[in-house]
């Protein structure tokens, strides 16, 4: 399974998604996200994230990203696949 839900506290759900492996190290990479609301909200967000990953639109953002870095990622991921 590529992702799963876990209830953290009442009204808070944790989403974990497997986004593939790091090509440099070969280690598994995961995306973690917290959703506040009911289970249906968390399931909708999980489905939305899985669709984004399947379409190739998911890009893990570093903690500090410069404008030049963001533009380079955008050119490599979005522009290259849509032109």
N, C-alpha and C positions, 0 to 999 in steps of 0.2 A: 504494500500500500504506500502511496506517495505522501499521504498526510493523515493526521489523526487529531481528534479533539480530546481535551482533558479538562474536567471541571476543577478549577482552582479553589474558588470560594463561591458562595451563593451569588449568582449574577456575573461571575467572571469565568471566562473559558480560555484555555491555552490552546493555541494551534501550533503544531509542529509539521513542517513539510520538508521532505527530502528533495533537494534541488540538484542532486548529481554529485560528481566527484571533482575535486580540485585537480586540474591537469598536471600541476607542478608536483604535488605531494601524493596524489592518489587517495587522499582522505575524503570521507563522506562529508558533504556540506549540508547543513540544515538551516531552515528559516524558522524563527520563533516569533509568534505574535500573540498579543492578548486582546480579547474581545470582551467588552462589557455589554451585558444584555442577556437575553435568553439563549437557549441552545439553538434555536432556529436561526438567530442572527449569526452565531458562530459557524453553523453549517453553511450558511450562504456565503460568508467570507472565505471559508475553506474552499468551496466550489469556485469562487471567483479567482482565488490565488492559483488553484490547479489549472484553470483555463488559461490564465496568463502564462504559466510555465509551459503548458503544452503548445501555445502559440509562439513561444520564444521571446516573449516580451519581458520576462523577469530578469532584472539585473540587480545583483546584490550591491548595495551602495556602501562604500567605506565610511568610516566615521567622519573624516574631513575630506571633502571633495572640492577641488578648485573648479572654476568655470572652464578652464582649458581641459581639465580631465573629464568633466561632464560632457563637453562638446565632442571630445574624441570618442567616448563611449557611445554617444548618440550616433555619430557617424558610422562607427563600426557595427553597431547592433541594428539600428532602425533604418538608416539610409541605405546601407549595403544590402539589406534584405528586401527593401521596397523599391529599388530602382532597377 
